[in-house]
Amino acid sequence: MNTLKYLLSDDALPTHWYNLQADLPEAMPEVLHPGTKKPITPADLAPLFAEELIKQEVSTERWIEIPDAVRQILLQWRCTPLYRARRLEKALDTPAKIYYKWEGVSPSGSHKPNTAVPQAYYNKLEGIRKIATETGAGQWGSSMGMACSMFDLECLVYMVKVSYNQKPYRRALMEAYGATCIASPSDTTESGRKILQDDPDCTGSLGIAISEAVEVAAQNEDTRYCLGSVLNHVLLHQTVIGIEAQKQLEMAGDYPDVIVGCTGGGSNYGGICFPFLGEKLRGGRDVRLLAVEPSACPTLTKGHLAYDYGDVAKLTPLVMMHTLGSGFVPAGFHSGGLRYHGMAPMVSHVLKLGLSDARAINQLECFASGIQFAKAEGIIPAPEATHAVAGAIQEALRCKEEGKSETILFNLCGHGHFDMQAYIDYHEGKLRDYEYPEEAIAMALSGLPSV
Ligand SMILES: *Cc1c(COP(=O)(O)O)cnc(C)c1O
């Protein structure tokens, strides 16, 4: 076996997803109805989500079986490789061992199909004809488009306008899979028209695009909504990453001291971390978890833990999460997938319980780390993934300073082949560091709903 790479055979693909809710020392806070602000019922959610996904959202069962039809598709690119970053270790001259799980080998180039495929599957099974969703940088829209084409579903994607204009190739990919892609805010929904009336030049946000997609799903019997991050069932589907990594590290004869991931909505982070955290909570080995977010969208490090809406029009249920306020419109910096105002309730909960750390890193350091990684390992990380790389490098340098040979595992959640404009801008010195100003955060947070 190649000493740099740890690959599992096809039949080692997990048969079950791991549900952290079974092992949490304190149960997750309840989800509230946006109108009544009372605990939400499955019937309230039925117009939006497939029934099976609603069940998974609140399940406390530890292992949930992956349907065979879903496994058959995941097998096309899973198990994904785990690499030992020996050349990066050497470049950093660190005594630490660095491993990375490589999720960029999926057809759309990121971890997102891990949940797009089961979401499409359950909707198809329940007789749904069409999926409405949103996308920021385009990773989710292209993954959902792919999954819909595999299950013969129509797919309508509201794409944040600034990305729609900046990333024509992501849009082309969605269209190649047969999806319809609309720049958001648009005049096709009431929420979109309302935003455009107030601000005709609005470049959009995930919160706005979600409102448009949710509106379409709520108003059409044959249409359901899908979300690519944040929700419990999405994090559940992403646990294939961590479960595989556990087996691969066992092959390597190692165990992580620290696990690093980038957090936009929290799904790839939860996916790699939660199986390890579950083992720790059941009396297994200790492990430190480190979430890395952009300084320009500091949800975990500067946001509040509070009940908030998932979208700008306040159509979604209220969830307890770290948030910058649903009216948050991020600065136009490049890590498109990390620009959401909220954070997965499960990742927020785990942080509150002291089971995870969080750190914000500026984008210039992230790009510098991404380039250092590309030079050593050959892979161009997605701008989002450079945050995980930067976090792992910081940890490796800390180990060097402290003379510790810790084992670091990080998730390389996607490739940057569609994001080369960001690398061009970086090289031309056009990118700037941006700290979201305290006053702007205070302003956005003052609008939080009272419950
Ligand atoms: C969508 C995306 C993210 C952010 O989403 P999470 O739910 O936090 O994982 C990060 N990296 C890539 C490559 C993405 O496509």
The ligand as a Gaussian input file, in Angstrom:
#p B3LYP/6-31G(d) Opt

LIG

0 1
 C      -20.746000      24.663000       0.860000
 C      -19.337000      24.521000       1.134000
 C      -18.796000      24.859000       2.382000
 C      -19.608000      25.429000       3.514000
 O      -20.621000      24.587000       3.994000
 P      -20.535000      23.736000       5.304000
 O      -21.934000      23.321000       5.548000
 O      -19.995000      24.601000       6.404000
 O      -19.660000      22.571000       5.028000
 C      -17.453000      24.695000       2.576000
 N      -16.668000      24.203000       1.611000
 C      -17.133000      23.850000       0.401000
 C      -16.186000      23.332000      -0.615000
 C      -18.484000      23.986000       0.131000
 O      -18.967000      23.621000      -1.058000

